[in-house]
Amino acid sequence: MDELVRLRGSIDNIDAALVHMLAERFKCTQKVGVLKAQHDLPPADPAREERQIARLRALARDANLDPDFAEKFLNFIVREVIRHHEAIRR
């Protein structure tokens, strides 16, 4: 049972780090959204999204993480970022 408690503690720490990393990421993407609005650029950038998906899938493979899962995760984040960018543009 000590091992279970230890592992769950590690999971909790990793979850906290993920939340903080996502918060930092969204701070950056909010600034990107402002710049896009100022320069009349569209909220979405499909070419960049394709490059990012390919990059993330490769990173996932290297880390022994399911690339399909990594892509789904990135797509979820990108949808939220685009939603923010659309709101900033309005």
ChimeraX commands (.cxc) that place a marker at each C-alpha (Angstrom):
marker #1 position 0.00,0.00,0.00 radius 0.5
marker #1 position 2.95,2.35,0.57 radius 0.5
marker #1 position 3.79,2.05,-3.12 radius 0.5
marker #1 position 0.22,2.96,-4.08 radius 0.5
marker #1 position 0.33,6.06,-1.87 radius 0.5
marker #1 position 3.73,7.04,-3.30 radius 0.5
marker #1 position 2.57,6.58,-6.89 radius 0.5
marker #1 position -0.62,8.55,-6.28 radius 0.5
marker #1 position 1.44,11.35,-4.75 radius 0.5
marker #1 position 3.57,11.44,-7.90 radius 0.5
marker #1 position 0.45,11.51,-10.06 radius 0.5
marker #1 position -0.94,14.41,-8.03 radius 0.5
marker #1 position 2.31,16.35,-8.47 radius 0.5
marker #1 position 2.35,15.68,-12.21 radius 0.5
marker #1 position -1.29,16.80,-12.50 radius 0.5
marker #1 position -0.44,20.04,-10.68 radius 0.5
marker #1 position 2.51,20.63,-13.01 radius 0.5
marker #1 position 0.29,20.00,-16.05 radius 0.5
marker #1 position -2.24,22.58,-14.85 radius 0.5
marker #1 position 0.50,25.17,-14.34 radius 0.5
marker #1 position 2.03,24.38,-17.74 radius 0.5
marker #1 position -1.35,24.73,-19.43 radius 0.5
marker #1 position -1.93,28.05,-17.66 radius 0.5
marker #1 position 1.42,29.34,-18.97 radius 0.5
marker #1 position 0.61,28.07,-22.45 radius 0.5
marker #1 position -2.72,29.89,-22.45 radius 0.5
marker #1 position -1.06,33.12,-21.28 radius 0.5
marker #1 position 1.12,32.93,-24.39 radius 0.5
marker #1 position -1.73,32.02,-26.72 radius 0.5
marker #1 position -3.82,34.92,-25.37 radius 0.5
marker #1 position -1.01,37.28,-26.39 radius 0.5
marker #1 position -0.90,35.59,-29.81 radius 0.5
marker #1 position -4.66,36.17,-30.10 radius 0.5
marker #1 position -4.22,39.88,-29.39 radius 0.5
marker #1 position -1.46,40.15,-32.02 radius 0.5
marker #1 position -3.57,38.28,-34.56 radius 0.5
marker #1 position -6.50,40.62,-33.92 radius 0.5
marker #1 position -4.27,43.69,-34.20 radius 0.5
marker #1 position -2.86,42.50,-37.53 radius 0.5
marker #1 position -6.18,41.20,-38.86 radius 0.5
marker #1 position -4.98,37.59,-39.00 radius 0.5
marker #1 position -7.45,34.70,-38.78 radius 0.5
marker #1 position -7.90,32.98,-35.41 radius 0.5
marker #1 position -6.90,29.59,-36.85 radius 0.5
marker #1 position -3.69,28.71,-38.69 radius 0.5
marker #1 position -4.27,25.28,-40.28 radius 0.5
marker #1 position -0.73,25.03,-41.70 radius 0.5
marker #1 position 0.83,25.62,-38.27 radius 0.5
marker #1 position -1.63,23.20,-36.68 radius 0.5
marker #1 position -0.56,20.48,-39.14 radius 0.5
marker #1 position 3.11,21.09,-38.33 radius 0.5
marker #1 position 2.40,21.03,-34.61 radius 0.5
marker #1 position 0.45,17.78,-34.88 radius 0.5
marker #1 position 3.29,16.12,-36.79 radius 0.5
marker #1 position 5.81,17.44,-34.25 radius 0.5
marker #1 position 3.75,16.31,-31.27 radius 0.5
marker #1 position 3.13,12.86,-32.76 radius 0.5
marker #1 position 6.90,12.42,-33.19 radius 0.5
marker #1 position 7.55,13.58,-29.62 radius 0.5
marker #1 position 4.89,11.16,-28.38 radius 0.5
marker #1 position 6.46,8.24,-30.26 radius 0.5
marker #1 position 9.87,9.13,-28.79 radius 0.5
marker #1 position 8.33,9.24,-25.30 radius 0.5
marker #1 position 6.46,5.93,-25.75 radius 0.5
marker #1 position 3.11,7.73,-25.61 radius 0.5
marker #1 position 0.30,6.87,-27.99 radius 0.5
marker #1 position 0.58,9.42,-30.85 radius 0.5
marker #1 position -3.18,9.28,-31.42 radius 0.5
marker #1 position -3.76,10.30,-27.81 radius 0.5
marker #1 position -1.22,13.12,-28.12 radius 0.5
marker #1 position -2.94,14.38,-31.27 radius 0.5
marker #1 position -6.37,14.31,-29.60 radius 0.5
marker #1 position -4.97,16.21,-26.65 radius 0.5
marker #1 position -3.41,18.87,-28.90 radius 0.5
marker #1 position -6.60,19.18,-30.96 radius 0.5
marker #1 position -8.57,19.78,-27.77 radius 0.5
marker #1 position -6.17,22.55,-26.72 radius 0.5
marker #1 position -6.10,24.12,-30.20 radius 0.5
marker #1 position -9.91,24.25,-30.33 radius 0.5
marker #1 position -9.92,26.12,-27.04 radius 0.5
marker #1 position -7.19,28.50,-28.23 radius 0.5
marker #1 position -9.13,29.26,-31.42 radius 0.5
marker #1 position -12.25,29.92,-29.36 radius 0.5
marker #1 position -10.24,32.41,-27.27 radius 0.5
marker #1 position -8.82,34.04,-30.40 radius 0.5
marker #1 position -12.28,34.43,-31.88 radius 0.5
marker #1 position -13.46,36.08,-28.66 radius 0.5
marker #1 position -10.48,38.46,-28.65 radius 0.5
marker #1 position -11.14,39.36,-32.29 radius 0.5
marker #1 position -14.75,40.31,-31.45 radius 0.5
marker link #1:1,2 radius 0.2
marker link #1:2,3 radius 0.2
marker link #1:3,4 radius 0.2
marker link #1:4,5 radius 0.2
marker link #1:5,6 radius 0.2
marker link #1:6,7 radius 0.2
marker link #1:7,8 radius 0.2
marker link #1:8,9 radius 0.2
marker link #1:9,10 radius 0.2
marker link #1:10,11 radius 0.2
marker link #1:11,12 radius 0.2
marker link #1:12,13 radius 0.2
marker link #1:13,14 radius 0.2
marker link #1:14,15 radius 0.2
marker link #1:15,16 radius 0.2
marker link #1:16,17 radius 0.2
marker link #1:17,18 radius 0.2
marker link #1:18,19 radius 0.2
marker link #1:19,20 radius 0.2
marker link #1:20,21 radius 0.2
marker link #1:21,22 radius 0.2
marker link #1:22,23 radius 0.2
marker link #1:23,24 radius 0.2
marker link #1:24,25 radius 0.2
marker link #1:25,26 radius 0.2
marker link #1:26,27 radius 0.2
marker link #1:27,28 radius 0.2
marker link #1:28,29 radius 0.2
marker link #1:29,30 radius 0.2
marker link #1:30,31 radius 0.2
marker link #1:31,32 radius 0.2
marker link #1:32,33 radius 0.2
marker link #1:33,34 radius 0.2
marker link #1:34,35 radius 0.2
marker link #1:35,36 radius 0.2
marker link #1:36,37 radius 0.2
marker link #1:37,38 radius 0.2
marker link #1:38,39 radius 0.2
marker link #1:39,40 radius 0.2
marker link #1:40,41 radius 0.2
marker link #1:41,42 radius 0.2
marker link #1:42,43 radius 0.2
marker link #1:43,44 radius 0.2
marker link #1:44,45 radius 0.2
marker link #1:45,46 radius 0.2
marker link #1:46,47 radius 0.2
marker link #1:47,48 radius 0.2
marker link #1:48,49 radius 0.2
marker link #1:49,50 radius 0.2
marker link #1:50,51 radius 0.2
marker link #1:51,52 radius 0.2
marker link #1:52,53 radius 0.2
marker link #1:53,54 radius 0.2
marker link #1:54,55 radius 0.2
marker link #1:55,56 radius 0.2
marker link #1:56,57 radius 0.2
marker link #1:57,58 radius 0.2
marker link #1:58,59 radius 0.2
marker link #1:59,60 radius 0.2
marker link #1:60,61 radius 0.2
marker link #1:61,62 radius 0.2
marker link #1:62,63 radius 0.2
marker link #1:63,64 radius 0.2
marker link #1:64,65 radius 0.2
marker link #1:65,66 radius 0.2
marker link #1:66,67 radius 0.2
marker link #1:67,68 radius 0.2
marker link #1:68,69 radius 0.2
marker link #1:69,70 radius 0.2
marker link #1:70,71 radius 0.2
marker link #1:71,72 radius 0.2
marker link #1:72,73 radius 0.2
marker link #1:73,74 radius 0.2
marker link #1:74,75 radius 0.2
marker link #1:75,76 radius 0.2
marker link #1:76,77 radius 0.2
marker link #1:77,78 radius 0.2
marker link #1:78,79 radius 0.2
marker link #1:79,80 radius 0.2
marker link #1:80,81 radius 0.2
marker link #1:81,82 radius 0.2
marker link #1:82,83 radius 0.2
marker link #1:83,84 radius 0.2
marker link #1:84,85 radius 0.2
marker link #1:85,86 radius 0.2
marker link #1:86,87 radius 0.2
marker link #1:87,88 radius 0.2
marker link #1:88,89 radius 0.2
marker link #1:89,90 radius 0.2
view
